[in-house]
């Protein structure tokens, strides 16, 4: 239905534009037509004038010339109007055109009836010749309006035809038939000319519209209607030149929506598009007339603030103040498909011409500052300083190397950190990814954000799942007759993929893993986003023997409501609480409360970050009976972990 409505709207717009152009053609050529009317009127009056019919001829000439003056007045008034005014009053001008055509046609029809002299063959020939000529000329001058052509032909020829019939002779009757045939022929010809002219106007309009569309697509973003990178670069060049000429400054603000992909993954791409359109509208409302908002692609926007006067400190203060206003405008909740979405924005700023005189470098500098804003916690604004460039280059190199590592399946490795019971038996292990970059291991909290920002997190997550299942298959002998689970950290974005469950199933089946071996660690934030989808996936995976735990419990959006509704097996108490339980009464109370709540809900509890026996003893007293931390072991390569399992087996046998 939407497409039908759009097609109807496009058709109506085409008809309207052709109508307006047809009016323009008529009034542009009307002066030439009126000149022909005046010339033929004076010539015919002179040739037909006799003492006997002088009053009739003079009266007809006066009436015809008065109509001509009226039509000249119309065209002069029309030409003086602006295009917008013409369009607004188009129907009135159409009616005035038709009135002029009707009056002119009646005037020439009156000539054929009133000036006809049955006794004078020259008189009859002149009338027939001039009227026929005027009719022929009208086909051209009125070609854009078939109704105008038909009106003029009928009112000009029919009175002359009637006069011929009134004479009653066979000769005049034959001439009347010829006049009717001429009317029919000229009407048909006028129709063909009209179709050709209208077709030409339609083609011209459609070609012009196509050219405008191509030009707009080349300069504007199709989704938001904002300028794109190409137009932005042109305006940047103009702003740079104007700033130098007027001794002012401008600011380039590079905006990136925080966690936009989370909206895309959870609510769908159409919701993401709706969000981008709304953000674009808010940016446009935020601007002054001289400023520019542009979309570079994805969730990246740019604002160009121009003509900022004052010293550097004042300019920075102005930009910071406007950036804060902008950040608050973006933060306002947006209702999308019945969901209230909150989005924040990271902003990087470069100043021109202070930072650089190169347009491309300005964009790079603002982009660099934006990444620093993200690194500093997001939802903030940072100005570019030269030292940031080295950091960005390192980040881009890290992204390139990480992509290469995934392509070649080299440099990435899964380590296992064992988990112990209160009886010091290994009951599981958490798989932790390690990456060797430039000769040393990179902490996951450094390269995981790079993977998130670049989109490599999906490939990295797939690699982890595949290799985790491969490790599980390789431990079958060591894990025989032992309760054991392999915990895999899952990225929220990966979990939101529609085929995530299928990927887990296929990997488990490919490596023939037993039920209960794989445990997926989810974050609290993920669990409360789109709860219905989360529960559906968890139940589907649970049926295949997959276990679930909440990672770093207590640091996010802890809620008894979702703990009751979700198919969970384990809570992992975050090490930030565990580390200081002996010295911080608040942390001790939190840990006891978490353990008590988990026991009530019949969930297992694992404490992370256990580093001393005293902390372990406190946890046992609080009824937490599973531990993970350096007291027991650091994360180990697979071979060392196997050796640890074998050592424990031998100790048990002895």
N, C-alpha and C positions, 0 to 999 in steps of 0.2 A: 504493500500500500504506500509505503514511504517513497518508493521509486516512482510509482504512478503519479503521486503528488508533485514530485520533483520534475518529472517530465512535463506535466501540465503547467507548472510554474514557468519552466523554460520556454514552452510554446507560447504562453501568454506574453512573456517578456519579449520574445522575438516579434510577435505581432505588434506589440506596442512600439518597439523601436522602429520597425518598418513603417508604421503609421506616422511616427514623428518625422522620419526622413522623407516620407512622401509629401508631407506638408511643407517641409523645407524646399523640396524640389519645385512644388507648385508655386510658392511665393517668390522663389528666386527667379523663376522664368515668367512670372505674371506680367512684369513690365514690358517684356518683348511682345507677349500676346496682346496686351492692351494697345501697344503701339500699332500692331497689325489691325486691330479693330478700328482705331481712330482713322488710320489711313484708308481702309476699305469703306468706312462710313462716309468720309468726305468725298472719296472718288465716286462711290455709288450715288450719293446725293447730287453731285455735280452732273453725272451722266443722265440721271433720271428726271432731273428738274425740268418742269414746263410751267408755263403760266397757269395752266389748269390745275396742276397738282402741287403747286408750290407750298401751300400750307401744310399738306400731309408730309411732304418730303422734309420740310424744315422742322416740323414737329418730331418726326422720327429721328432726324439727325440730332436734335437737341436731347431727346430721351436717351439715345444710344451713347452720346458723348457724356451725359450725366452719369450713366452707369459706369462708363470707363473711368471717370474721375473718382467715383466711389471705390472702384477696384484698385486704382493707383494709391489712393489713401490707405486702403487695407494693407497693401504690400509695404508701404513706407512705415506704417505703425508696427507691422510684424517684424521688420528688419531692425527696428530700434530696440526691440526687447532682448533681454539676455536669454541664453539657452534655457536656464532654469525656469524663467518666467514663461517662455514659450511652451515648455513641457507642462507646466502647471495649468495653463489655459488652452491646451491643445484642442479640446472639444469645442470651445467657443470659436477658435479660428477655423476649425473644420466647418462649423455651421455657417460662418461668414463666407467661406469659400463657396459652399454649395449655393448660398443665396446669390452671390455674384454670378455664378455659372447659370443659375436659373434665370436671373434677370437678363443676362446677356443673350441666352438662348431665345427667350421670349422676344427680345428686341429684334433679332434676326428673323424669327418666325413672323413677327409683325411686318417686317419689310416684305417678306414673301407674300403675305396676304393683302396688305394695304397698298403697297406700291405696284402691284401687278396691273398691267395695262393689256387687256385682251386684243387691242387693236394694233399693238406695237410689238413686232417680233423681236426687235432689238432690246426692248424693255424686258421681255420674257427671258431672252438669252442671258442678258446681264444679271438678272436676279438669280437664275439657275446657276450660272457660273460662280458668282460671288458666294452664294449660300453654300454651294458644294465645296468651294475652296475653304470657307470658314470651318465647315464640318471636318474636312480633311486635316486642317491645321489643329483643330481641337484634340484630335486623336493623340498628337504629340504633346501638346501643352497640358492635357489632362490625363496623360498615360498612367499616372500613379493611382488614379481613382476611377475605376470602371463605372461607378455610379454617377460620377460627374460627367464622364464622356457620354454615357447613355442619356443623361438628362439634357445635355446640350444638343445632341443629335436629334432627339425627339422633339424638343421645343423649337428647333430651327427648321426642321424639314416638314413636320406634320402640318403646320398652318399653310405652307406653300402647297403641299399635296392636297389639302382640303380646298384651297382656292381653285386648283386645277379641276377637281371633281365638280365644283360648283358651276364652272363654265359649261359643262355638259356635252362638249363635242367629243367625237371619237379621238381626235388628236390630243386634246388635253387629258382625256381619260387614259390614253396610252402613256402620256408623260407622267401622270399620277402614279401609274403602276411602276414606271421606271424609278420614280422618286422613292416609292416604298421599298423596291428592291435595293436601291442605293442605301437607304436607311438600314436595312437588314445587313447588307454587306459591310457597311462601315461599322456597325455595332459589333459584328463578329470580328472584324479586323482590330477594333479598339480593345476587344477582349484579349486577343492574342498579344497585342502590344503591352497591355496591362500585366499579363502573366509574365512576360519577358522582363519588364521593369521590376515587378515585385520579386521575381526570382533573383534578379541581379542584386537588388537591395538586401535580400535575405542572405545571399552568398557573401556580400560585402560585410554585413554585420557579423555573420558567423565566423568569417575569416578574421575580422578585427577582434572578436571575442576570443578566438583561439589564440591569437597573437598576444592578447592581454593575459590570457591564462598562462601561456608559456612564460611570458615575462614575469608574471606574479610568482609562478612556481620557481623561477630562477632566483627570485629575490625575497620570497616570503615563505615561512613555514606553513605547510599545508594544514597541519592539525590545529595550531593555535592562531594562525594568521599574523604572527609576529614576524618581523624581519629575520632572515636567516644569516648565516655566516657571511655570505657574499655581500649583502647589503650592509651588514654591520661593519665590515672592513672598509667599505666606501665611506660610511659615516664617521668611522674612526679617523680616516685620513682627513676628512673635512674638519673634525673637531680638533685634531692635532694642529692643522694649519691655522684655525681660528684662535686657538689658545696662544700660539706663538705671535700672531698678529696683534691680538688684543691684550697680551701680557696677562692672561688668565690661566686657569688650570681646569682639567677635566678628570673624572674618575671612572675607571672601568671596573665594574663589580661583577665577578664571576660567581654564579650561584649554582650549587648542586644540592638537590633535595636529599635529605638524609633518609636512608632506608626506604627509598622509593621502590626498589625491587621487591621489598616485602609486601607492599600493596599490590604490585603486579602478581606476585606469586600466590597471594592469599585470596584476592578478590577478582583477579583476571585482568587481561590486557585492556578490555573495554573500560574497566574502572580506572586503570592507570591512565588511559587517554583522557577520561573525564577529569581526572585530577590535574593533568597537565594543562588542559584548557582553562580550568578554574584558576590555576596559578598564573597562567598567562594573562588572564583578565585582571587579576589583582595587581600584577606588575604594571599593566597599562594604566590602571587607575592611580597607581602610586606616582607616575611620572609627571614632570612638567612638559609643556608643549615642545620645548627644545631638546628634551632627553629622548633616549631610544631604549626600548626593551627588545631583545632578540632571543631566539631559541636556537641553540647550536645543534641540538639533537638529544635524544634520550631525555634525561631529567636535568640537562644543563641549560641554564639561561644566563644572559648577560645584560647588564644595565649600563648604559653610557650616560653619565651625568656631566653636562657641559656648562661652560661659562661660570665657573666657581671663582670668585674674586677673593683676594687676600693672600697673606703669607702662608707658608707651608703648614704651620701649626693650626691656623684657622681652617685651612682646607681639610686637614685630617680630622679636625673636630666636626666640621660640617658633614663630611662623608660618614664618619662614625655614627653621628646622630641619625642621619638618614638610613644608614644600614640597620640600626636598631629598630627604627620605625618599620622598615621593610621586613625585618625578621618577625616582628610581632604580627604584621599583616599576613604573612605566610602561615604563621602558627595557628591562626583562627581556624576552628574546626570546619571541616567540609563534609557535607552529607552526600554519600555516594551509594546508591542502591540500598538505601536504608541503613547504611553503616556510617557512623560518625568517625571520620578519619582525621587524625592529627598528624601533621607533617612539619618537620623543622628543616632549616636550610643552613648550609655552611657557605660562607661568603669569603672570597678572596678579592683583594683590591690592589690595583696598580694605578698610579697617578701619571698623567701626561700633561706636559712633556717631561716632568722630572725624572721618571723611571727610565724612559727610552723614547727615541724618535721613530722607532720601527713599529708598524702596526702589528705584525705577527708576534714580535717580542712582547708587546703589551698584553696580548691574549695569553701568551705563555706565562708571563709573570703573574697575571691575575689567577690563572689556573694553578700555578705553583702555590700561591698564597692560600687558595681554596683548599688544597690538599693539606696544608699546614693546619688550617682550621679544623679539618676532619681529624687529623692526628691529635689535635689538642682537645678532643672530646666532642666535636660536631656542635651544631647549633650555635655558632659563634662567627666572628668576623676577624680576619687577619689582613694586615697590609703586607705587601711584598717587600722583602729586603733581599739583597743579593745573595746572602748566605743560604737562602732557601733553594736556590737553583741546584746546588750540589746535592741537596737532599732529594729533590725531585729526580735528578738524573740517576741517583742510586736506586730510587724506588722503581723507575722505569726499567733499569737494568735488571733489578730483582724480578720484575714481572716477566721480562724476556727470558731470563734464566729458568724461572719456574715453569714457564710454558715449554721450554726445551727439555727440562727434566721429565715432564709428563709425556712429551712426545717420545723421548728415548727410553723412558722407564729407568732412569738412572738418577742417583743422588737422593732419592726418597726412600725412607725405611720406616717400618713400624717397630717401635720399642714396646715392651710389655712391663708395666709396673704391677707387681703381684699384690693381691689383697689377701689378708689373713684373718682367721677367726681368733677368738679369745684363747683358743687352745694352740695357737701358733701353727695352724695348718693352712696351707694355701687353698683358698676357696674361689679364686678368680684372678683376673688381671684386666687392667685398663690399657687399651691400645693407644699409644701416643705417637703421633707422626713426627718424624725428624727429617730435616733437609740439610744437606751439606752444600753450602754456597761459598765460593771463593775460599775453600780450604777449611772452613769451620762450620759448625752446626748453627743454624739460624733458629732462634726461639720461635715457637709457633705463634705467639702473640705479635710477632713482627711480620711474618710472611702470610699468615691467615688473612689479615685485613687487606693485604695486596691481592690475594686471591679473591676476596669478596668484591673489592672495587673493580677488578678486571673481568669478573665473570668466570674466572678459572676455578671457582669454588665447586662448581658442578663436576668438572673433570677430576678435581682433587678428591671430592667425596666419592665418586665412582671408583677411583683408584684405591681408596681406603677400604671400601666395602669388599672389593675383589680380593685384595691382599689379606684382609682380616679373615675372610673365609678360607683362603689358602693356608694361612697360619693355623686356623682351627682344624683343618683337615690334616695338617702335618703333626698336630699334637694328639691325634686320636689314641695312639698307644700309651703316651704318658698320662693321659686323662682317663684311662680305662678304670672303671669302678671308683670314680671320684666325682663329687658334685662340684661343678666348675662352670664359670661363665666368663666369656670374653666381652668386655664392654667397649663399645664403639661410640665415640662422640659424633653426633649428627648435626650438620649445619641446618639452621632453620630454613634457609632457602632451598636446600636439597630436599628436606622433608616435605616441602610444599609442592615439589614436582608431582604431577599427576601419576607418573609411572614409578614413583619411588618404591612402593610395595612390590611391584613386579621385579624391580632390580634386585631387591633383597631375596625374593623367592628364587630367582634364577641363579644367583650366586650361591645360595645355600644348596640348591639342588645340584648344581654343577660340581660342587666339592663334597657332596654327600654328607652334610653336617647333621649331627644328631639334634633332636629337639632340646631346647633349653640352653644350648651353648652360647648363642648370640644374644647379647643384651645391648639395646640401643639407649644411649644417654641423651636425653632431651633437656633443653633449657626451659625454665619456668615461663619466660616470655613467649616461647613458641606454643606452649600448652594453652595459653588463654586467647590466642589468635585463632579465629575460625574454629571454635571448639568442635563443631559437628564434623568437620573434615578431619580434625585431629583424632577424634574418637573412632571414626570410621576406619582410618588407616591403622590405628593401634589395634583395634579388634581383629582386622584382617590379618595383621602380622602375628597377633597373639595366637590365632588359630593354627599358625604354622610353627608354633613353639618359640617365638621370639619374645624375650623378656624386655621390660622397660624400667629405666631408672630416671630420676630427676637429678641433673648435675648441679652442683653448687647450690643446694637447697638453702633458702633463707636470704639470698642476695637479690632476688628478683621480685616477682609478683605473687608471693606465697598466698594461697587461698585454700581454705578447707573445702570450699565448694568443688573446685576441680580435682582436689585429692580424692574426694569421694566418688566423683563421676568417671575418672579416667582409670583404665586398666593398668595400674602401676604395680611394680614388684619391689622397688628399692628407692630409698631416699639417700642421697649422698650429702652429708653435712659439709658445708664449705670450710676450707682450711682457715679462712679468715676468722671464723668463730672458734675453731678447734685450737689454734695456735696459742691463744692466751687464756684458756679456760682456768688455768691455775692462778692467774694474776688479775683477771678481769671478771668480777662477779656477774656483770651483764652477759658476757659471752657464756659463762658457765650456766646461767639460767636459760639462755636461748638454747644451748645444746640439750639440756635436760628436757626442755619443753618439746623440742623437735623429736627427740627419741621417744618421749612419752606419747606424743601424738601418733608417731609412726606405729608404735606397738598397738595402740588402740585401733588403728586402721589395718592392722595385720600386715605391715610392710617391713621389709628388712631395712637396716640402717647401716651405712658405711661412713666412717669418719675419715675425711681426707686430711693430709698434712700432719699425720702423727709422727712426731720426731723424737719423743722421749718416753721412757717407761712410765714416768709420773703422769703424763697426759693419758697414756693408754690405761693406767690404773683408774684414773678419774672416769674415763669413758666406760670402763667395765662397771664401775660403781653406778653409773647412770643407765646401765642396761644396754649400752651400745657394744655389740660383740663382734663387729667386723671393722678392719682398719686398713688404711693404705697410707704409706708415707715412708720417709727416709729411715725411720727406726727399723724398718724391716728391709727395705731395698729401694734403690734408685730404679728408674726405668732401665730395662735390660734389653740387649739385642736378643733375637730369637734363640740363638745357640746357647747363650748364657742362661736364658730362662729355662730352656730344656734341662740344662745341667742342674739348675736350682731344683727343679721338680724331681730329678733323679736323686739328688742328695737327700731331699726330704723323704722320698720313697725308701731309700736305704736306711735312714734314721728310724723310720717307722718299723721296718722289718727287724732291725736290731733290737 
